[in-house]
């Protein structure tokens, strides 16, 4: 069972004080984001550092107030006009990077958002809980699988990943819709020590926050069987972005 736990606290303070040249502006507040802290337990190869430099963005309705910005580059207070319909969004990486970095297999992507309003002269508390926004896939070789080498090709949409016995712990990540499941098509080719070959195919469902496993088994010469299992405990959760009141 795979579990990743992390806690990221981002304290965001809406300030009514500013620099001398900004004093007197009515209806203006200031957003200050403090340094995040986290408690990250690593149990997969997907993330190799304890620090996640989140991308943070702010919008009001359909208008972008601050585009995706690395947290580490945010310095000082951010002025915001008093109003309604604001939202803050955090993501550990972009959708593109989730399928291409640090390798072609990708990485888990954590996202969360929350709406808030800015009232002149007041501070507004907001908490954003983030969870895993993509799906994971892994090939598992059963003890009965006597083939010495194998190649599994996994395809969803226009993306295809290849898994081999040379990297048995490889885990692939796929961007999937927020709701429901999508189909991953797999083909298997294998060779034993005597050069005999076997092949097979399978389909399984990918879902957000789930780890889908393709379990390779073999009974008779030239025969490859597969079983499919799902692990919905593969859910990195709890990121807090706080705008204290």
C-alpha positions as CSV (number, residue, x, y, z in Angstrom):
1,X,0.0,0.0,0.0
2,X,1.4,3.4,-1.0
3,X,0.7,6.4,1.1
4,X,2.1,9.9,0.6
5,X,1.3,12.4,3.3
6,X,2.3,16.0,3.2
7,X,1.1,19.2,4.8
8,X,1.8,22.6,3.3
9,X,0.8,25.7,5.2
10,X,0.8,28.9,3.3
11,X,-0.3,31.9,5.4
12,X,-1.7,34.7,3.4
13,X,-2.3,38.0,5.2
14,X,-4.5,40.7,3.8
15,X,-2.9,43.9,5.1
16,X,-4.3,47.4,5.4
17,X,-0.9,49.0,5.9
18,X,1.4,49.6,3.0
19,X,4.3,51.7,1.9
20,X,4.2,55.4,2.5
21,X,3.4,56.2,-1.1
22,X,0.4,53.9,-1.0
23,X,-1.1,55.2,2.3
24,X,-4.5,56.8,1.6
25,X,-5.6,54.6,-1.2
26,X,-9.1,53.6,-0.4
27,X,-10.4,50.1,-1.0
28,X,-7.0,48.6,-1.3
29,X,-5.8,45.6,0.7
30,X,-2.4,43.8,0.6
31,X,-1.9,40.1,0.2
32,X,1.2,38.7,1.9
33,X,2.2,35.0,1.5
34,X,4.5,33.6,4.1
35,X,7.0,30.8,3.6
36,X,5.3,27.4,3.4
37,X,6.2,24.6,5.7
38,X,5.5,20.9,5.0
39,X,5.7,17.5,6.5
40,X,6.3,15.2,3.6
41,X,6.8,11.4,3.9
42,X,8.3,10.0,0.7
43,X,7.4,6.5,-0.2
44,X,7.7,6.5,-4.0
45,X,10.4,7.6,-6.5
46,X,7.9,10.2,-7.9
47,X,9.2,13.1,-5.7
48,X,12.8,13.2,-4.8
49,X,12.8,16.4,-2.7
50,X,11.0,17.4,0.5
51,X,10.4,20.9,-0.8
52,X,7.6,21.5,-3.3
53,X,7.8,25.0,-4.8
54,X,4.1,25.5,-5.5
55,X,2.7,27.6,-8.3
56,X,0.2,30.0,-6.9
57,X,-2.3,32.1,-8.9
58,X,-5.1,34.5,-8.0
59,X,-8.1,35.5,-10.1
60,X,-11.3,37.5,-9.7
61,X,-14.1,36.1,-11.8
62,X,-12.7,35.4,-15.2
63,X,-9.9,38.0,-14.8
64,X,-6.4,36.8,-13.8
65,X,-5.0,39.0,-11.0
66,X,-1.8,37.0,-10.6
67,X,-0.7,34.3,-13.1
68,X,0.9,31.0,-12.0
69,X,3.9,32.2,-9.9
70,X,6.4,30.0,-8.1
71,X,6.0,30.6,-4.4
72,X,9.8,31.0,-4.0
73,X,9.7,34.1,-6.3
74,X,6.9,35.9,-4.5
75,X,8.3,38.7,-2.4
76,X,6.5,41.3,-0.3
77,X,2.9,42.3,-0.3
78,X,0.5,42.0,-3.2
79,X,-2.1,44.8,-3.4
80,X,-5.7,43.7,-4.1
81,X,-8.7,45.8,-4.7
82,X,-11.6,45.2,-2.3
83,X,-14.3,43.1,-4.0
84,X,-16.0,39.8,-4.4
85,X,-15.4,36.7,-6.5
86,X,-11.7,36.2,-5.8
87,X,-10.2,32.7,-5.9
88,X,-6.8,31.3,-5.1
89,X,-5.4,28.3,-6.9
90,X,-2.3,26.2,-6.0
91,X,-0.7,23.4,-8.0
92,X,2.5,21.5,-7.4
93,X,3.3,21.5,-11.1
94,X,1.6,22.3,-14.4
95,X,-0.4,19.7,-16.3
96,X,2.4,19.5,-18.9
97,X,5.1,18.9,-16.3
98,X,2.9,16.3,-14.6
99,X,3.4,14.1,-17.7
100,X,7.0,15.0,-18.6
101,X,9.1,15.7,-15.5
102,X,11.3,14.6,-13.9
103,X,11.2,11.8,-16.6
104,X,8.8,10.8,-19.3
105,X,6.8,8.9,-16.7
106,X,5.8,12.2,-15.0
107,X,5.0,12.9,-11.4
108,X,2.0,13.3,-9.1
109,X,0.2,16.7,-9.4
110,X,-1.5,18.2,-6.4
111,X,-4.1,21.0,-6.8
112,X,-6.6,23.0,-4.8
113,X,-8.6,26.2,-5.0
114,X,-10.9,28.2,-2.8
115,X,-13.1,31.4,-3.3
116,X,-12.8,34.4,-1.1
117,X,-13.8,38.1,-0.9
118,X,-11.6,41.1,0.0
119,X,-13.2,43.7,2.3
120,X,-11.5,47.0,2.7
121,X,-9.9,47.3,6.1
122,X,-10.5,43.7,7.0
123,X,-8.5,40.5,6.7
124,X,-10.1,37.4,5.1
125,X,-9.3,33.8,6.1
126,X,-9.3,31.1,3.4
127,X,-8.1,27.5,3.5
128,X,-7.5,25.5,0.4
129,X,-7.3,21.7,0.7
130,X,-5.2,20.1,-2.2
131,X,-5.3,16.6,-3.4
132,X,-3.8,14.5,-6.2
133,X,-5.2,15.6,-9.5
134,X,-3.8,12.9,-11.8
135,X,-3.8,9.0,-11.9
136,X,-0.9,6.6,-11.4
137,X,-0.1,3.3,-13.1
138,X,2.3,0.6,-12.3
139,X,3.2,-2.9,-13.6
140,X,3.7,-5.6,-10.9
141,X,5.3,-9.0,-11.7
142,X,3.8,-12.0,-9.9
143,X,6.0,-14.8,-8.5
144,X,4.5,-17.1,-11.1
145,X,5.7,-15.0,-14.0
146,X,8.6,-17.1,-15.2
147,X,9.5,-14.9,-18.2
148,X,12.9,-13.3,-17.8
149,X,12.0,-10.1,-19.7
150,X,8.8,-8.2,-20.6
151,X,7.6,-5.0,-22.2
152,X,4.2,-3.5,-21.3
153,X,2.9,-0.7,-23.5
154,X,0.2,1.5,-21.9
155,X,-1.8,3.9,-23.9
156,X,-4.4,6.5,-23.0
157,X,-5.4,9.1,-25.6
158,X,-2.3,10.3,-27.5
159,X,0.1,9.3,-24.6
160,X,2.0,6.0,-24.6
161,X,4.3,4.8,-21.9
162,X,6.6,1.7,-22.0
163,X,7.4,-0.4,-18.9
164,X,10.0,-3.1,-18.9
165,X,11.7,-5.4,-16.4
166,X,14.8,-3.2,-16.5
167,X,12.9,-0.6,-14.4
168,X,10.4,-2.7,-12.4
169,X,9.5,0.1,-10.0
170,X,8.6,2.6,-12.7
171,X,5.3,4.4,-12.1
172,X,3.6,6.4,-14.8
173,X,1.2,9.4,-14.3
174,X,-1.7,10.4,-16.5
175,X,-3.8,13.5,-16.6
176,X,-7.4,12.5,-16.3
177,X,-10.8,14.2,-15.9
178,X,-11.9,15.4,-12.5
179,X,-14.8,12.9,-12.4
180,X,-15.3,9.4,-13.7
181,X,-12.8,7.0,-15.2
182,X,-11.0,6.6,-18.5
183,X,-9.6,3.5,-20.2
184,X,-5.9,2.6,-20.3
185,X,-5.1,0.0,-23.0
186,X,-2.1,-2.3,-22.3
187,X,-0.2,-4.8,-24.4
188,X,2.3,-7.3,-23.0
189,X,5.2,-9.0,-24.8
190,X,7.5,-11.4,-22.8
191,X,10.4,-13.7,-23.4
192,X,11.7,-16.5,-21.2
193,X,15.3,-17.8,-20.7
194,X,15.0,-20.2,-23.7
195,X,13.7,-17.6,-26.1
196,X,10.1,-18.7,-25.9
197,X,7.7,-15.8,-26.2
198,X,4.3,-14.9,-24.8
199,X,1.9,-12.0,-25.3
200,X,-1.3,-10.6,-23.8
201,X,-3.5,-7.5,-23.5
202,X,-5.7,-5.9,-21.0
203,X,-7.7,-2.7,-20.3
204,X,-8.1,-1.0,-17.0
205,X,-9.6,2.2,-15.6
206,X,-7.7,5.3,-14.6
207,X,-9.2,7.6,-12.0
208,X,-8.0,10.6,-10.1
209,X,-6.1,9.9,-6.9
210,X,-5.9,6.1,-7.7
211,X,-3.0,3.9,-8.4
212,X,-4.0,1.2,-11.0
213,X,-1.8,-1.9,-11.0
214,X,-1.4,-4.4,-13.8
215,X,-0.3,-7.7,-12.2
216,X,1.5,-10.1,-14.6
217,X,1.1,-13.8,-14.1
218,X,1.9,-16.9,-16.2
219,X,0.5,-20.4,-16.0
220,X,1.5,-22.4,-19.0
221,X,4.3,-21.9,-21.6
222,X,3.3,-19.1,-23.9
223,X,0.5,-18.0,-21.7
224,X,0.3,-14.6,-19.9
225,X,-2.5,-13.8,-17.6
226,X,-3.1,-10.4,-16.0
227,X,-5.1,-9.2,-13.0
228,X,-6.0,-5.7,-12.2
229,X,-6.1,-3.9,-8.9
230,X,-6.7,-0.4,-7.7
231,X,-5.4,1.5,-4.7
232,X,-7.5,4.4,-3.7
233,X,-5.3,5.1,-0.7
234,X,-2.7,6.6,-3.0
235,X,-4.0,10.1,-2.1
236,X,-1.6,12.8,-1.1
237,X,-3.9,15.3,0.7
238,X,-4.0,18.4,2.9
239,X,-2.5,21.5,1.7
240,X,-3.6,24.7,3.5
241,X,-3.4,28.2,2.1
242,X,-4.5,30.5,4.8
243,X,-5.7,34.1,4.6
244,X,-6.0,34.8,8.4
245,X,-8.6,37.2,9.6
